Amino acid sequence: MVEENKPTMMTYIKEEQEVLSNILKNYPDNCPVIKGNNWLILATESSINAAYSAKYYIEKILDVYLTIEEPFKFHYYEKLKEETDNVIGISQSGESTSTIDALKAIKKLKLELTMYGLTSKRESELAQVVNEVIEIENGIERVGYVTKGFTATIFKLMLSGLKTAKNKGLISEQEEAKELSSFEKAINKISDIIEKTENFYEKWAEKLGQAERFTSLCTGALIGTAMEMQTKFSEMIRIPSQGMDIEVFMHGPYFEVNSKHQHFYIDSNSPMNQRLFNLRDYEKRYVGQVYTISLNKSQNDSELGLELEIDEYKAGLFIIIPFQILAHHIAEARGNHLSQRIYTDFGLAMKSKTKPGDYA
């Protein structure tokens, strides 16, 4: 039983609209102008998924090259490219040891690099390592399964890219205003997204509860969303779950499907959508159920249409919210009491965190 007034994951999901609205309200003063044309981002799990969710928007509007790496592997196996001119370390807690250690190692190699730290804690160890702290502005999040921190991370990256593009003269003041207006309109519909997802879950709750494996499939710019779906479903529902680009799925993983599997197809109005739909129409003959989560109006009962007037480059900021809600509801329905923390000593035992998590 959840203690009265104890926050749950749904508490924070319902705060996402306010959090993103406040970030937008504080723009442009809350975002830096990022130096250089070759960015290296170091992040793990939800933070790396957030980076991928922002990557293609930033590259499109700013005309930069953005490389995203897992910090432990980068530290021990990769080489720092000579053309890299800034590094952004992302850790919501500011306590991810692999990110902190990789940043320290890079600083020794190339002292002149500008290092940014994107974190919700200005006093964290990560913040002490970097030249400039970018605060995520997500407030307190103490349930362990990040939601508002995930979308806030995406948004701060996107807005930092937008501000930098304006500063460099790559977009006009009118174009910047148009982007901001587009974000604002979509953010104001988050409460509708939540309501639509609740109704969708009620309709499909029994079927969703029967799945033995979940897969989400996307095209290009939505890879961060598919990856975060995998993270959230694995963390919370605790059955095999995967998220990937359709091209990856079509080169091997399609062999494993069976009637106990259920698929989510992410429709972001991509130019490659017909390929996504062709795969969906083929796979629905072999898996237990296919669903579509789209930016458009629902065409049938198995489609969750969000009705958002945004392009695929902004879509990752919003399409993840239904997956957050579904992960929570399916997990609770399966008897996974998410308010009861498990493996609380894992971060310290594996030395992946500098201190124990602060959980409610």
KAMOFEN-V967943 format. One record per residue. N is the residue number from 0. D_FIRST is the distance of its C-alpha to the first C-alpha in Angstrom with 1 decimal. Layout:
n,d_first
N,D_FIRST
N,D_FIRST
//
This chain:
n,d_first
0,0.0
1,3.8
2,6.3
3,9.1
4,11.9
5,10.4
6,12.4
7,11.5
8,14.3
9,14.9
10,15.4
11,18.3
12,19.6
13,20.2
14,22.1
15,24.4
16,27.1
17,27.4
18,27.6
19,30.3
20,32.1
21,32.4
22,33.6
23,36.2
24,37.2
25,37.9
26,40.1
27,42.6
28,42.4
29,39.1
30,40.5
31,43.3
32,46.4
33,45.9
34,49.2
35,50.8
36,50.8
37,49.2
38,45.6
39,43.6
40,39.8
41,37.8
42,34.1
43,31.4
44,28.6
45,27.1
46,30.0
47,32.6
48,31.2
49,31.4
50,35.0
51,35.9
52,34.5
53,36.9
54,39.8
55,41.8
56,41.5
57,42.9
58,45.6
59,46.7
60,47.0
61,48.2
62,50.3
63,49.0
64,48.0
65,44.4
66,43.6
67,40.0
68,39.5
69,36.8
70,37.8
71,37.8
72,40.1
73,42.2
74,42.7
75,44.0
76,45.6
77,46.5
78,49.4
79,49.2
80,51.4
81,54.3
82,53.7
83,50.2
84,50.4
85,46.9
86,43.5
87,40.1
88,37.3
89,33.7
90,30.6
91,27.8
92,27.0
93,30.7
94,29.9
95,30.7
96,33.5
97,35.2
98,35.7
99,36.9
100,39.3
101,40.7
102,41.5
103,43.2
104,45.3
105,46.4
106,47.4
107,49.7
108,51.3
109,51.8
110,51.6
111,52.8
112,49.7
113,47.5
114,43.9
115,41.0
116,37.4
117,34.7
118,31.6
119,29.1
120,30.2
121,33.9
122,33.9
123,32.7
124,35.0
125,35.5
126,36.8
127,39.3
128,40.8
129,41.7
130,44.4
131,42.2
132,38.5
133,37.0
134,33.8
135,31.2
136,30.1
137,26.5
138,25.1
139,22.1
140,19.7
141,17.2
142,14.8
143,17.4
144,18.0
145,20.8
146,21.4
147,23.3
148,25.0
149,26.3
150,27.9
151,29.2
152,30.9
153,32.6
154,33.8
155,35.2
156,37.1
157,38.4
158,39.5
159,41.1
160,43.1
161,44.0
162,45.2
163,47.2
164,48.8
165,49.9
166,51.2
167,53.2
168,54.7
169,53.3
170,51.9
171,53.2
172,51.6
173,51.4
174,49.7
175,47.2
176,46.5
177,46.1
178,43.5
179,41.5
180,41.8
181,40.5
182,37.4
183,36.8
184,37.1
185,34.6
186,32.1
187,32.4
188,31.2
189,27.9
190,26.1
191,28.1
192,27.1
193,23.4
194,24.2
195,26.4
196,23.9
197,21.2
198,24.0
199,25.1
200,21.8
201,21.5
202,25.0
203,24.5
204,20.9
205,22.2
206,25.0
207,23.0
208,20.7
209,23.9
210,25.2
211,26.0
212,27.2
213,27.1
214,30.1
215,30.8
216,34.5
217,36.3
218,39.7
219,40.8
220,39.3
221,35.7
222,35.4
223,32.9
224,30.6
225,30.9
226,30.3
227,27.2
228,25.9
229,26.6
230,24.7
231,21.5
232,21.5
233,22.3
234,19.6
235,16.7
236,17.8
237,19.7
238,22.6
239,26.2
240,26.6
241,29.7
242,31.2
243,34.9
244,38.1
245,39.8
246,42.8
247,40.9
248,39.4
249,42.8
250,44.3
251,42.5
252,38.8
253,39.8
254,41.0
255,37.6
256,36.2
257,35.5
258,33.9
259,30.4
260,30.4
261,29.5
262,31.1
263,30.6
264,33.9
265,33.9
266,36.8
267,37.8
268,41.3
269,42.8
270,46.5
271,45.3
272,43.1
273,45.5
274,45.0
275,41.2
276,41.7
277,44.2
278,41.7
279,39.0
280,41.5
281,42.5
282,39.1
283,37.8
284,40.2
285,38.5
286,34.8
287,32.2
288,31.6
289,32.7
290,31.2
291,32.9
292,31.4
293,34.3
294,35.6
295,37.5
296,36.9
297,35.3
298,38.0
299,36.0
300,32.6
301,31.8
302,32.6
303,30.2
304,32.9
305,32.0
306,35.4
307,36.0
308,39.6
309,39.4
310,41.1
311,39.7
312,40.0
313,37.4
314,35.2
315,32.9
316,31.6
317,30.1
318,29.7
319,27.0
320,24.6
321,24.2
322,23.5
323,20.7
324,19.0
325,19.8
326,18.5
327,15.0
328,15.0
329,16.7
330,14.5
331,11.2
332,13.4
333,14.6
334,11.4
335,11.5
336,8.1
337,10.0
338,8.1
339,9.0
340,12.7
341,15.3
342,19.1
343,18.9
344,22.5
345,23.9
346,25.6
347,27.4
348,28.3
349,29.9
350,31.2
351,30.0
352,28.6
353,30.4
354,27.4
355,23.7
356,21.3
357,19.9
358,16.2
359,13.7
//
